[in-house]
Every structure is written in structure tokens, then in C-alpha cells.
Amino acid sequence: MCTFHTPVMQREVIESLHCRPGGTYVDGTVGGGGHASEILRVTDPDGVLIGIDVDDDALRASEERLKPFGDRKILVKGNFADINIILDNLNIKEVDGILLDLGVSSYQLKTADRGFSFSLNAALDMRMDQSRGPCAYDIINTFTEKELVRIIREYGEEIMAERVVKMISARRKVSPIKTTADLADIIIKALPARFRSQKIHPATKTFQAIRIYVNNELLNLYDAINYGINVLKILGRISIISFHSLEDRIVKTSFRSWEKGCICPSNFPICTCHRKAKLKVLTRRPIMPHTSEINVNPRARSAKLRTAERI
């Protein structure tokens, strides 16, 4: 198997998690094991890593890469939104750190039959876990125009969502939209000429929106944060790398909300929610990759790392 994914801000991640020997860490998006291998290396000789991923290809790649670490690594097929259930099944009550590296991996983008990329022609799939759930083909060909407009506008922040959907609707009345190339071509034709000359491919936002919806990415992120902080030891840390504004906004607001604790309206004389603060935010501004890293790995340019500590 080719390199699954180049780990972004590897040094910064290790520092943010304050990795140390004897600690127990969770990589909720283990991918090809890039970050996981470094966590295991710096926590030698007795640190433990639980690697979670929904992607079978990712688990096979990480199993191969992490083989030298023996039983110090535990790999589980699952969604990071179920982190509390996964750890409970392993009889692990608390962990020292949690890492989530969000988004789609280089391997997934470069593997045509996964259907994530508009630059590689393949069947419309986009599922991280190909064993379950509706795929992109089902969404594009069966959802109502109203539903598609909402998805593309909300998850892709595409201001031309209605134009894109009208073109999709007209095309699918003739025949089903089956491939990534078909969908990309429809999007390009739907957008005004000025959008086609920009640096970002015209299909980027729509493809992002469909992928996010297919994999329920944003709700899963909320759940991972809310459940994850409850399995962190006091002074344990959660670090999250996001790649677009929707993800980063969720991470930032969730961290700040759990730092504040109380969610009662400001005009309430006393707290009635009884929600206690659980986090201390360590990154008031996100950590960004250095120019040297971006030069080597251009996909790192949009990455943002935020970290919070359990109190």
C-alpha cells in the first residue's frame, strides 16, 4: 500500500498532547499511523496508543506501520464519535490524550474508486466506511432540490448552491449521475465563468459538502468532543487538527463552551443549568503549519491545530 497520509504538524501535535512514557493516548483518526507512530515512539517503553478509524484501508495501513510497537498499540474499527463506547469495551476508563486529525486523507483522495476526488473519474461513493450507509450517488440522485441546496450551502458554503442544484436536477431527469467526472462537469457548467478561473476548482465546495453529509462529519465531531473530554484524565489533553472553517468553528466554540461551563442566559440571576467547566483552552489562536512544511506538503496549508486541557 502506498503512503496513506503525510501527518500534519507532527512535532506540534506531540508537544500539544504533552506525550510521555506510560501514558495512554487515543488517535481517533489513525489513518496510516503517521501521528500514532510518533506518539508511540516518544512514549517508549510503556505508552499505549488506541487507534480508531472507520476506514478499512486505513486500519490495514496503520497495522503495517505500527507493527514494530507490538501490543503497545490497539487498533479498532469504529467512529471517533463513539470514543466512550470503544474505550469502555476495552475496559479503559481514562486516557492522557486524544488526537483527531480531521478531513480526508491523501490516500483516499488519490484512490479513484473511493470517489472523493473530482480529478479522478470513479463511481460516486465518498464513504469513509464503505461497508455501510448511503453513498454520494444516493444523495445526488434521490434527494430533493431543497435538501441538496441546504446541504451544499450549509456544508460547502457554496453561494451558488441553487444554480448547482438546478443543473444537477436537470441532468438526473435525463439519466442518473454516476461518476465524479459527471458531477464535476455539471458543477463547472452551472457556475459563471468568473468562478472557473479561480485557483480553487469550481467543484471543491460541492464535493466537500456531499462528503461531509455522507459521513455525518460535523455531528460526529461534536460527539467526539463532548464524549472525549469525559474520558480524559485531569490535565489530559485533546488536540484537533481541522482543515476548513466549519470544522474549526465547531472545535473553537466547543472548547470555549466547556471552558465557560454554564450555558444559562446572561440575564439569569443564578445558574440553573449546573453545567460545570471541564476544559482550559491552551490555544487562543490556532497553531498553523510552518512555511517549510507547507512547501513539502501543500495540503497542510489549511490546517489548524487547537488544544484544550481537562480540569
N, C-alpha and C positions, 0 to 999 in steps of 0.2 A: 504494500500500500504506500502511496506517495505521502509526503509530509502533510499531515491533516490540517495543521493550523499553526501559524507562527505566533507564539504567545506575545501579547502586547504588554509593554511596561513591566516586564518580568521582575526587574530589580525593585521597582516601586511597589509592586504587589507584595513581595516578600517583606519589605520594610513596613508596609501599611498593616499587614497582618501580625507583625511582631513575632514571626515564626521562631520557635525554639525547640530544642530536643525534648522529647517526652510529651509534646503537645498533640492534640487530636484536631485535625482540620478537615473541612469539607470543601471540595471543589464541586460545586453544583452544576457546572458545565465543563466536565473534564475534557471533552474534545479528544485531541490526540495525546493528551497528557503533558503538554508543554509546561504549564504552570505547576501541575501536580508533581512533575519530576523534580522541579526546583524546590518545592515545599518539602518533599521527601529528602532531598539532598541536605538542606540546611537544618532539618530536624533529626538527622542521624545522631545516635544509633537507634532510637526507640520511638520516634514520632510516627503517628498513624495518619493516613490520608484516606478519606472516604470519597471516591469519585463517582459522581452521578451524571447520567446522560440518558436522553430518550433515544438517541441515535445509535443503532446497532453498529454502524461503521465506526463511529467514534469510540465505542467501547472496545471493539477489536483492535483499533489503532493504539488506544491507551494501554490495553492489556500487554501488547507487544513492547511498547516503550517503557512501561513500568515494571516489566518482568524482573529486572535486577534487584528490585526492592522487596521481593518476596511477599511475605504475609503482612508487611507493614502497610500495604495498600489493599483496600477493599473496593471493588467496582460493582456498581448497582445500576441496573436499567430502571429508570424512573424519571419523574419530573421534579425539578427543584422546588416546585410549589408544594410537594409532599414531603419536604425535608424532615418534618417532625415524625411522620409515619415511618419513613425509611430508617431514621435513627432509632426509633422505638423498636422496630423489627430486628435491629442489630443489637438491641439491649445497650445502646449508648444514650446516656441521659444528658450529657453536656459536652460541648466542644469548645476549643480555644479560638477557632476562627472559621469564617465562612467566606468563600470567594465565589462570585458569579461573574463570568465573562460573557456578556450578552451578545445577541446577534447571530448571524450566520457565519459559519467557518469558511476558510479559504477552500478546503476540500469540498464542502457542499456546493460552493459556487462554481468550482471547476469541474464537478462531476455532472455531466449533462443530464443523465437520467433522473437526477434529483429534482430538476425543474425549477431551481431557484434563480437561474440567470437568464436574462433576456438576450445575452450574447451567444448562448449555446442553445441550439434548437433541440427541444425534447418535449415529451408529454408534460402537460401542466400538472405538477404534483405539489411541490413546496412543503410537504410534511417533514418535520424533523423525525417523527416516528412513523415510518412507512407502514407499520402494521395496524394502524387504527385511524379512525376519523375521516371526515370528508377532505378531499384534496382541492387544489386550486381549480381544477376542471369543474368540479361540482359547484363551486361558488360562482364562477364566471358564467356558467351556462344555465343555472337554475334559480339564482337569487333574483328578486325583483329589482327594477331600476332604482327604486327608492332605497332599498337595502344596500345596493352597490355604491350609490352616491355617498351614503353615510360612511361606509367602510373606507372608501378611497379618500374622502375628505378628512375623516377623523384620524385614521391610522397612517395615511400617507401625506396629509397636509397638502393635498393637491387642489389648488384653487380652480382648476379646470375639470373637476370631477364630473360635473354634469355633461360636459362635452364628450369626455372619455366614455361615459356610460351610454350615452345616446348612440355612439358609434359601435360599442360592444353589442348593444341591444339590436341594432340594425343588422349586424353581421350574424349573430346567432340565430336570427329568424330564417336566414338562408341555410346555414349549416352550423353544427357545433364548433366552438373554438377549442381546438385540441392541443395546440402546441405553444410553447413560449414564443416562438418566432411569430406565430399568428397573432398572439395578443400584443406583442411589442409593435408589430406593424400597424395594428388597429390604433394603438395609442398615438403613435407618431403621426398618423393621418388625422387624428382627432384634434391635435394641438396646433395652434397658429404657428406660422413659420418661424417667428422670433424665438419660440421655445425650442426649436430643433437645433439652433445654432449655439446653445449654451453648453458649458463644459459638462454639466450633468446630463446623462442620457434622458430623453423625454419619458421613458418608461420606468425610470427609477422609483418614483414616488408611488405609482400604482402597484408595481411589483412588491414594494415594501409593505404597502397596506394589505394586500392579499395574503402575503406571508405571515404578517402579524396576526391577522384574523384566523387563518387556517390553524396556527399553532397556539392561539389564545395567549400570546406572549405577554401582554400588558397585565391581564388579570393574574397570570401565573407569577409575574414579578411582584405584584402587591402581596400575594400569598406567601411567597418565599421570604420577603422581608418580615412580614408580620409573624409568621411561624418561626422563622430562623432566629430572630432575636430572643425567642423564648427558650431556645436550646443553647444559647451562648452562656458560657461561664461569666461571672463578674470579671470585668476587664477584658473579656473576649472581644474580638473584633469582627466586623462584617465589612468586606470590601467589594465594591461592584463597579465593573467597567461597562459603560454604556456607549452606544455608537450613534444614537440620534436623539433629538430633543425630547421626544415623547418618553423614552426610557429615562433619560437624565432627569426630567421633571418629576417623574414618579419617585426616583431614588432620593432626590433632594427634598421633596415635600414629605416623604415618608420618614426620612431621618429626622427632619426638623419637628415633625409632629410627635414622634416618640421621644424627642429631646424635651419638648414642652410638656407632654403628658396630658394635662387637662384640655378637653376639647369643648368645654362649655362656652356659650356665647359670652362675649366680653362684658355684657350688661348684667350678667348673673351675679348677685351679691356673694354667693358661695358656690363652691364646686359641687355639682350633683352627679357628674359622670364617674367620679372616683378613679379616673384613669391616671396611672402613675407614670412618671418619666422612666424610660428604660435605656435611653441612649445618650451618649455625649458625642456630638458631631466633631470629628477631628479634621475635616476638610471643609472649611467655609467656602473655599473655591475649589473646583475640581482640579486634580492633578492631570496635566496633559503630557503627551509624549514629547521628548526632545526632538529637535530637527534632525539629528543624526539618525534616530530610529525611524522617523518618517521617510528619510531618504532611502533606507534599506527596505522598509515595509510601508508603502504608501497607504495601505488600508488602515494603518494606525492613526492617520491624521485626524480622524473624527472622534477618537477615543477619549473618554473622560472617566477618571477614577475618583470615587468618593468612598470615604471610610468613616465608620462610627464605632464607638466602643460601648459595651454593655456596662451599665451602672447598677 
